């Protein structure tokens, strides 16, 4: 039964080549756009994942804290699961760094009798705790440690980055869902047309005792094949554009070099096309009644 | 083999069958006759569950059709060979494929399928036309392709709706001869026809329908 269904599907694809060709092109365009959005979302995600390397939390210590007290704080922080690295910065060193940063504007520090800065600890966080809520929770926790005067981190900046990331991800998912629905609709329409065209033939199948599976199989295979071909075509388009943009244009526009192309998207495109095509076909055939 | 009890079927503004009761025993060959619109086609359609009766019960072989689930209908139909009045041949497939279809839906393997299709075509004297397409055949040849498709699976029951409606008298005689041969091999045959010449002298049972009523039976 299966090989015969494949044969029927192949015959139908060849017989109705124009309608199938147009459907394949439409699906390819939809999947190509979807792939672009997926690559964009992936890159935004990758970019925000690099944040821990740059993000740090500063803990300012109370004045006159004895060495044992500082050591105690450092040990407490090192023992925290959320903390990646801990660095103690004595206030003299901090002043030296400040002067180095101010360069020609060191006059602002003139007239000060004593170092106005505090001893501080810089901590870098693990990737897993980089959400605004988790960081806020951690800051409250470390602020409660005996000897810590103040905790500072880019709360608003972190929230903004996180919101942008989540927003882009949500938009990406919505867009991909819409495009997927579009692909399903194209396959649905194509198979529906073919199904109507073969109405008489299907009636004959039913009357001579064909099962629903036997009737459905060639249409589902055809839908899957159209989806698969659309996916394959979009993959060829994506790889071509990848070659042109990332490999050719990046020589003159270095920005393109920073874009990451997730290689796992390659097998996913034809597979997604196949699954969406099958779904469209199954919906198009609907319930068969005897 | 086929039992109809108090069968009635109504359409919007007319009654197709009224209180029809009869039985066809296993291995019998029975004719149903009557003028156009007498309910012959409706009767056959009820037997292969293309429609359901409004009243009464039908049983075919071991199946009580009123209790039959939709998913079991293909099973019933695989036991029946149909000869449709309008042929129902697939014009985009050649004669071989049209006949083979009845076996393909049963999942018969390719080697056995070829043997059985050519045997069936030989039986209706159309082996030489296996590569032809239906539209290139005469009405009589198309009729014989339909018969080959109906008998290729060795069905227990053969239902024929006006099987000689499009053929000359010689071809009609040939078709009846084929039916007798199939019947001799054990198939139960029910033939609906308005052509009285078809059953005259056959000695088979003839059921008479008129405006949906079974008005009598005689020997042909």
Interface residues (C-beta under 8 A of the other chain):
Chain A: X1 X4 X15 X200 X201 X203 X204 X205 X206 X207 X208 X209 X210 X211 X212 X214 X289 X290
Chain B: X48 X49 X50 X70 X71 X73 X74 X75 X76 X77 X78 X80 X82 X84 X88 X90 X92 X101 X102 X104 X105 X106 X107 X149
